[in-house]
Amino acid sequence: MTKKQKEEVALFRFGVICDLVGTLRLEHGDAEKLIHSKSAQVWKIPYSNRTRIAASTIRKWIRRYRESDGQLSSLYPSERSDRGKSRKVDDETILAIVRMKREKPSLPVNELIKELKKKELITPGITLYPSTVYRILQSEGIQRKSADKVDRRRYEAEYPNDIWQSDVMHGPMVKVDGKLKKSYLIAFIDDHSRLLPQAEFYLNERLVSWLDAFRKALLTRGLPRRLYVDNGSAFRTKHLERICASLGIALIHTPPYTPQGRGKIERFFRSVRSRFLSICPENLTLDDINRMFLEWIPANYHNRVHSSTGETPLQRFGRHIQLTRTAPADLEDHFRKEVRRRVTKDRTVSINNRIYEAPTKCIGEQLRLLYHEDRPDQVEIIYKGASCGFLVPLDLNANSKAARDRTATEIAAVGGELPFGREVCK
């Protein structure tokens, strides 16, 4: 695997274990239940045809991440060291056993093994014995009668900024340049207090709009430890995963078609529809509806006693405000996009059809480049893990007049000497 591919795998693995390695440790029983629920999910695993993850594998990732003191590189895939050797029951066979037992919970173990053989789901070279299958099912927490039951419970974060939920609500039509366009309410809610770190209407629900709201939420109320979002494509981007990982935020996607995990923000949206939009005039501009919404929130929501908590969201959030993490001073840098480019022989790289010049020492090297799309003149170079300044936009006219540095080899070939103070490019 290339380094980029290993990083993608590590980001995926962090996404799986993020809510198990956060600052708030779960009780052993709760952690085990969460691990088993994750092992039962269907995953899209990078560079793999598998769709399930064994509970033992999840525990191994957690252990490696903690032992490395939170280094993302600890989750990089390692090269196999047992090729050509006999192995015990591997992960793929374990997952096949668990999956079939969940699909057919009443199937006896002997019949389960026959079914696995019939469907060729056992890795060649492995012999399954009933005692082995019993141990696997026991370690994975699979019981005969309850394999198909789902344990759903109400929950509430213990402190402010432990968990944020975020979602998008389709809003009313607003006037834009004389035409009516649909608006979208992008909102974040603190699970403990029900406070809104940010809620604003936008003209679309694309990631760029959501990130704008997310940035404002972080600046206003600090950093959450966990962030629940839906399974939409906008929230499955590597860009968002890197932002959250760099800020120490566990990004959690609720499974498809299960809005129960974001119930608190869904209830807030119902309040917006019944108590705010019902009194809004029609055909407002986007600025008008946001101004009215900003005025409505303090009196009608933040300072109103919540029926579930018995307190106002502001009171409940403020009681433990000393436990919240403020946004870092370089927050904007965490939101930069990242691309990888190899520098050509003429020292250039291209980003979004813009051509830049890199330092001479980087010719032929692959660089990590960090940038904001609205600031194309500020592209930072990361080379061998360290910052090497910024790329320079290509100026053809200036290059036609610039003197070229000559290497020591070229100068020696013509019998010359290096000018005093001139560095040799290496």
C-alpha positions as CSV (number, residue, x, y, z in Angstrom):
1,M,0.0,0.0,0.0
2,T,1.1,3.6,-0.6
3,K,1.3,6.0,2.2
4,K,-1.9,7.8,1.0
5,Q,-3.8,4.5,0.9
6,K,-2.6,3.6,4.4
7,E,-3.7,7.0,5.7
8,E,-7.2,6.4,4.1
9,V,-7.4,3.1,5.9
10,A,-6.2,4.7,9.2
11,L,-8.9,7.5,8.9
12,F,-11.5,4.8,8.4
13,R,-10.4,2.8,11.4
14,F,-10.3,6.0,13.5
15,G,-13.9,6.6,12.4
16,V,-14.9,3.2,13.7
17,I,-13.2,3.5,17.1
18,C,-13.5,7.3,17.7
19,D,-16.3,7.1,20.2
20,L,-14.5,4.4,22.1
21,V,-11.2,6.3,22.6
22,G,-12.5,9.8,23.4
23,T,-11.8,11.8,26.6
24,L,-14.8,10.2,28.3
25,R,-14.2,6.5,29.0
26,L,-17.2,4.3,28.8
27,E,-18.0,1.6,31.4
28,H,-16.7,-1.8,30.4
29,G,-20.2,-3.2,29.8
30,D,-21.2,-0.2,27.7
31,A,-18.0,-0.3,25.7
32,E,-18.5,-4.0,24.9
33,K,-22.1,-3.4,23.8
34,L,-20.9,-0.6,21.5
35,I,-18.1,-2.8,20.1
36,H,-20.6,-5.7,19.3
37,S,-23.0,-3.3,17.7
38,K,-20.2,-2.0,15.4
39,S,-19.2,-5.5,14.5
40,A,-22.8,-6.2,13.4
41,Q,-22.9,-3.1,11.1
42,V,-22.2,-3.2,7.4
43,W,-19.1,-1.1,6.5
44,K,-17.6,0.1,3.3
45,I,-13.9,-0.8,4.1
46,P,-11.3,0.9,2.0
47,Y,-9.3,-1.4,-0.3
48,S,-11.2,-4.5,0.9
49,N,-14.1,-6.6,-0.3
50,R,-15.2,-7.3,3.3
51,T,-18.2,-5.5,4.8
52,R,-17.9,-6.5,8.5
53,I,-15.4,-6.0,11.2
54,A,-14.8,-8.5,14.0
55,A,-15.1,-7.3,17.6
56,S,-11.6,-8.6,18.3
57,T,-10.3,-6.5,15.4
58,I,-12.0,-3.4,16.8
59,R,-10.5,-4.1,20.3
60,K,-7.0,-4.4,18.7
61,W,-7.4,-1.0,16.9
62,I,-8.4,0.6,20.2
63,R,-5.4,-0.9,22.0
64,R,-3.0,0.2,19.4
65,Y,-4.4,3.7,19.3
66,R,-4.2,4.1,23.1
67,E,-0.7,2.6,23.4
68,S,0.5,5.1,20.7
69,D,-0.9,8.0,22.7
70,G,-3.4,8.9,20.0
71,Q,-1.2,8.7,16.9
72,L,-3.2,8.2,13.7
73,S,-0.2,6.3,12.3
74,S,-0.8,3.5,14.8
75,L,-3.9,2.6,12.8
76,Y,-1.9,2.1,9.5
77,P,-2.3,-1.4,8.1
78,S,0.7,-3.6,8.7
79,E,2.2,-6.0,6.2
80,R,1.3,-9.7,6.7
81,S,4.0,-11.8,8.2
82,D,2.4,-15.2,8.0
83,R,2.1,-15.7,4.3
84,G,2.4,-19.4,3.3
85,K,2.0,-20.5,6.9
86,S,-1.0,-22.3,8.6
87,R,-3.3,-19.9,10.4
88,K,-6.0,-20.1,13.0
89,V,-9.5,-19.0,12.1
90,D,-9.1,-15.7,10.3
91,D,-11.3,-12.6,10.5
92,E,-13.1,-13.3,7.2
93,T,-14.3,-16.7,8.5
94,I,-15.2,-15.2,11.9
95,L,-17.3,-12.6,10.2
96,A,-19.0,-15.2,8.0
97,I,-19.9,-17.2,11.1
98,V,-21.2,-14.2,13.0
99,R,-23.2,-12.9,9.9
100,M,-24.8,-16.3,9.3
101,K,-25.7,-16.7,13.0
102,R,-27.3,-13.3,13.0
103,E,-29.3,-14.2,9.9
104,K,-30.3,-17.6,11.2
105,P,-30.2,-17.3,15.0
106,S,-32.0,-20.7,15.6
107,L,-29.6,-22.7,13.3
108,P,-27.6,-25.3,15.4
109,V,-23.8,-25.0,15.2
110,N,-23.3,-28.3,13.3
111,E,-25.8,-27.1,10.7
112,L,-24.2,-23.7,10.7
113,I,-20.8,-25.2,9.8
114,K,-22.4,-27.3,7.0
115,E,-24.1,-24.1,5.6
116,L,-20.8,-22.3,5.6
117,K,-19.1,-25.1,3.7
118,K,-21.9,-25.3,1.2
119,K,-21.6,-21.6,0.4
120,E,-17.7,-21.7,0.5
121,L,-17.5,-19.1,3.2
122,I,-14.7,-20.8,5.1
123,T,-11.1,-19.7,4.1
124,P,-9.3,-22.6,2.4
125,G,-7.0,-24.5,4.8
126,I,-9.1,-23.9,7.9
127,T,-11.1,-26.7,9.6
128,L,-14.0,-25.6,11.7
129,Y,-15.0,-27.6,14.8
130,P,-18.2,-27.1,16.8
131,S,-16.2,-26.2,19.9
132,T,-14.3,-23.5,17.9
133,V,-17.5,-22.0,16.6
134,Y,-19.1,-22.0,20.1
135,R,-16.1,-20.0,21.4
136,I,-16.3,-17.5,18.5
137,L,-20.0,-16.9,19.0
138,Q,-19.5,-16.5,22.8
139,S,-16.6,-14.1,22.3
140,E,-18.7,-12.1,19.9
141,G,-21.6,-12.0,22.3
142,I,-24.0,-13.8,20.0
143,Q,-26.9,-15.6,21.7
144,R,-29.3,-17.9,20.0
145,K,-32.6,-16.1,20.9
146,S,-31.4,-12.5,20.9
147,A,-29.2,-12.4,17.7
148,D,-31.8,-10.5,15.7
149,K,-32.9,-8.0,18.5
150,V,-31.8,-4.4,18.4
151,D,-31.0,-2.7,21.8
152,R,-32.2,1.0,21.5
153,R,-32.1,3.2,24.6
154,R,-32.5,6.8,25.3
155,Y,-29.3,8.6,26.2
156,E,-28.0,11.9,27.2
157,A,-24.5,13.3,27.3
158,E,-23.1,13.9,30.8
159,Y,-21.5,17.3,30.1
160,P,-21.8,20.1,27.6
161,N,-19.9,19.5,24.3
162,D,-19.7,15.8,24.9
163,I,-21.9,15.2,21.9
164,W,-23.2,17.4,19.2
165,Q,-25.9,16.4,16.7
166,S,-26.1,18.0,13.3
167,D,-28.6,17.8,10.5
168,V,-30.2,19.8,7.7
169,M,-33.9,20.8,7.5
170,H,-35.6,21.9,4.3
171,G,-36.7,25.5,4.8
172,P,-39.1,27.9,3.1
173,M,-38.7,29.6,-0.3
174,V,-36.7,32.8,-0.1
175,K,-36.1,35.6,-2.6
176,V,-32.8,35.7,-4.4
177,D,-32.3,38.2,-7.2
178,G,-36.0,38.5,-7.7
179,K,-36.5,34.7,-7.9
180,L,-37.7,32.2,-5.3
181,K,-35.2,29.5,-4.1
182,K,-35.4,26.9,-1.5
183,S,-33.6,27.5,1.8
184,Y,-32.0,24.9,4.1
185,L,-31.6,25.2,7.9
186,I,-28.2,23.8,9.0
187,A,-28.1,23.3,12.7
188,F,-26.0,21.9,15.5
189,I,-27.4,21.0,19.0
190,D,-25.6,20.1,22.2
191,D,-26.9,16.8,23.4
192,H,-26.5,17.6,27.2
193,S,-28.0,21.1,27.3
194,R,-30.0,21.3,24.0
195,L,-28.2,24.5,23.3
196,L,-27.7,25.5,19.7
197,P,-24.0,26.2,18.9
198,Q,-25.1,27.3,15.5
199,A,-28.2,27.4,13.4
200,E,-28.5,29.3,10.1
201,F,-30.4,29.1,6.8
202,Y,-28.4,28.6,3.6
203,L,-29.3,28.3,-0.1
204,N,-28.0,24.7,-0.4
205,E,-27.1,21.8,1.8
206,R,-23.7,21.1,0.2
207,L,-20.6,20.4,2.4
208,V,-19.2,24.0,1.8
209,S,-22.3,25.4,3.5
210,W,-22.2,22.9,6.3
211,L,-18.5,23.6,7.0
212,D,-19.3,27.3,7.2
213,A,-21.9,26.6,9.9
214,F,-19.5,24.1,11.6
215,R,-16.7,26.7,11.7
216,K,-19.0,29.3,13.3
217,A,-20.3,26.7,15.8
218,L,-16.7,25.9,16.9
219,L,-15.8,29.5,17.3
220,T,-18.9,30.2,19.3
221,R,-19.2,27.2,21.7
222,G,-15.8,25.4,21.5
223,L,-15.0,21.9,20.3
224,P,-17.3,18.9,20.8
225,R,-15.8,15.5,21.7
226,R,-18.2,13.6,19.4
227,L,-20.2,14.7,16.4
228,Y,-23.2,12.8,15.2
229,V,-24.2,13.3,11.5
230,D,-26.3,11.3,9.1
231,N,-24.9,8.9,6.4
232,G,-25.2,11.4,3.5
233,S,-22.4,11.6,0.9
234,A,-21.6,15.2,2.1
235,F,-20.5,13.8,5.5
236,R,-18.5,10.9,4.1
237,T,-15.7,13.0,2.6
238,K,-12.1,12.6,3.4
239,H,-11.9,16.4,3.9
240,L,-14.4,16.3,6.8
241,E,-12.7,13.2,8.3
242,R,-9.4,15.0,8.4
243,I,-10.9,18.2,9.9
244,C,-12.4,16.2,12.7
245,A,-9.4,14.0,13.3
246,S,-7.0,17.0,13.5
247,L,-9.3,18.7,16.1
248,G,-9.7,15.5,18.1
249,I,-13.4,15.2,17.3
250,A,-14.9,11.7,16.9
251,L,-17.0,11.8,13.7
252,I,-19.9,9.4,14.0
253,H,-22.4,8.5,11.2
254,T,-25.7,7.2,12.2
255,P,-26.7,4.1,10.2
256,P,-28.9,4.6,7.1
257,Y,-32.6,4.9,7.8
258,T,-32.2,5.2,11.6
259,P,-32.9,8.9,12.5
260,Q,-33.3,7.8,16.1
261,G,-29.7,8.6,16.8
262,R,-30.3,12.3,16.0
263,G,-33.7,12.5,17.8
264,K,-32.9,15.7,19.7
265,I,-32.2,17.8,16.7
266,E,-35.2,16.3,14.9
267,R,-37.4,17.5,17.8
268,F,-35.8,21.0,17.5
269,F,-36.7,21.0,13.8
270,R,-40.3,20.3,14.7
271,S,-40.3,23.3,17.0
272,V,-38.9,25.5,14.3
273,R,-41.6,24.4,11.9
274,S,-44.5,24.8,14.4
275,R,-43.3,27.9,16.4
276,F,-41.1,29.9,14.0
277,L,-41.9,29.2,10.4
278,S,-45.6,29.3,11.2
279,I,-45.4,33.0,12.0
280,C,-42.8,34.0,9.3
281,P,-44.0,36.2,6.4
282,E,-43.7,34.6,3.0
283,N,-41.1,35.5,0.3
284,L,-38.4,36.8,2.7
285,T,-34.8,37.2,1.6
286,L,-32.2,34.9,3.1
287,D,-30.8,37.8,5.2
288,D,-34.3,38.6,6.5
289,I,-35.1,35.1,7.6
290,N,-31.7,34.7,9.3
291,R,-32.1,38.0,11.1
292,M,-35.6,37.0,12.3
293,F,-34.4,33.5,13.3
294,L,-31.4,35.0,15.2
295,E,-33.8,37.2,17.2
296,W,-36.2,34.3,17.8
297,I,-33.7,31.8,19.3
298,P,-32.8,33.6,22.5
299,A,-36.3,34.4,23.8
300,N,-38.1,31.4,22.4
301,Y,-35.5,28.7,22.7
302,H,-32.2,29.3,24.6
303,N,-33.9,31.1,27.6
304,R,-37.0,28.9,27.6
305,V,-37.3,25.9,30.0
306,H,-36.8,22.7,28.1
307,S,-39.4,20.0,28.8
308,S,-36.9,17.2,29.0
309,T,-34.2,18.9,31.2
310,G,-36.4,21.2,33.4
311,E,-33.8,24.0,32.7
312,T,-33.1,26.5,30.0
313,P,-30.4,25.4,27.5
314,L,-28.2,28.4,28.5
315,Q,-28.4,27.5,32.2
316,R,-27.6,23.9,31.6
317,F,-24.8,24.6,29.2
318,G,-23.2,27.2,31.5
319,R,-23.2,25.0,34.6
320,H,-20.1,23.0,33.4
321,I,-18.7,25.4,31.0
322,Q,-15.2,25.0,32.5
323,L,-15.1,21.5,30.9
324,T,-15.5,22.7,27.4
325,R,-12.6,23.0,25.0
326,T,-12.2,26.3,23.2
327,A,-11.4,26.4,19.5
328,P,-7.6,26.7,18.7
329,A,-6.2,29.9,17.5
330,D,-5.3,28.3,14.1
331,L,-8.8,26.9,13.6
332,E,-8.9,28.1,10.0
333,D,-5.8,26.0,9.1
334,H,-7.7,22.8,10.2
335,F,-10.3,23.5,7.5
336,R,-7.8,23.6,4.6
337,K,-8.1,21.1,1.8
338,E,-5.3,18.7,1.1
339,V,-4.0,17.4,-2.2
340,R,-0.8,15.5,-3.1
341,R,1.2,16.5,-6.2
342,R,4.5,15.4,-7.6
343,V,6.7,18.3,-8.7
344,T,7.6,18.2,-12.4
345,K,11.1,18.8,-13.9
346,D,10.3,22.5,-14.5
347,R,9.4,22.9,-10.7
348,T,5.6,23.2,-11.3
349,V,2.5,21.7,-9.8
350,S,-1.1,22.2,-10.8
351,I,-4.1,22.7,-8.4
352,N,-7.6,23.4,-9.9
353,N,-6.1,24.5,-13.2
354,R,-3.7,26.9,-11.5
355,I,0.0,26.4,-12.0
356,Y,2.5,27.0,-9.1
357,E,6.2,26.9,-8.7
358,A,7.8,24.7,-6.0
359,P,11.4,25.0,-4.5
360,T,14.1,23.4,-6.6
361,K,14.9,20.8,-4.0
362,C,11.4,19.4,-4.4
363,I,11.7,18.5,-8.1
364,G,10.5,14.9,-8.5
365,E,9.2,14.7,-5.0
366,Q,5.6,14.2,-3.9
367,L,4.3,17.0,-1.7
368,R,1.3,17.5,0.6
369,L,-0.3,20.8,-0.3
370,L,-2.8,22.5,2.1
371,Y,-5.0,25.4,0.9
372,H,-8.3,27.2,1.1
373,E,-10.2,27.3,-2.1
374,D,-11.0,31.1,-1.6
375,R,-7.3,31.8,-1.1
376,P,-5.5,30.3,-4.1
377,D,-2.4,32.4,-3.5
378,Q,-1.7,30.7,-0.1
379,V,-0.8,27.0,-0.7
380,E,1.4,25.6,2.1
381,I,4.0,23.0,1.2
382,I,4.4,20.0,3.6
383,Y,7.5,18.0,2.6
384,K,8.8,15.1,4.7
385,G,6.4,16.0,7.5
386,A,7.5,19.6,7.8
387,S,6.3,22.9,6.4
388,C,8.5,24.3,3.6
389,G,6.7,27.6,3.1
390,F,4.2,28.4,0.3
391,L,4.0,27.7,-3.4
392,V,4.5,30.7,-5.7
393,P,2.0,31.3,-8.6
394,L,3.7,30.8,-11.9
395,D,4.8,34.0,-13.6
396,L,6.1,33.3,-17.1
397,N,7.3,36.8,-17.8
398,A,9.3,36.9,-14.6
399,N,10.8,33.5,-15.3
400,S,12.0,34.7,-18.7
401,K,14.2,37.3,-17.0
402,A,15.3,35.3,-13.9
403,A,18.8,33.9,-13.6
404,R,19.0,30.1,-13.3
405,D,21.0,28.5,-10.4
406,R,23.7,26.2,-11.8
407,T,24.6,23.0,-9.9
408,A,28.2,22.2,-8.9
409,T,28.4,19.6,-11.6
410,E,27.5,22.1,-14.3
411,I,30.0,24.6,-13.1
412,A,32.8,22.0,-12.8
413,A,32.1,20.9,-16.4
414,V,33.1,24.3,-17.7
415,G,36.0,24.9,-15.3
416,G,34.2,27.6,-13.3
417,E,33.9,28.3,-9.6
418,L,30.9,28.8,-7.3
419,P,30.2,32.4,-6.5
420,F,30.8,33.2,-2.8
421,G,27.6,32.6,-0.7
422,R,25.8,30.7,-3.4
423,E,24.2,27.4,-2.2
424,V,24.4,24.3,-4.3
425,C,20.9,22.8,-4.9
426,K,20.8,19.3,-3.7
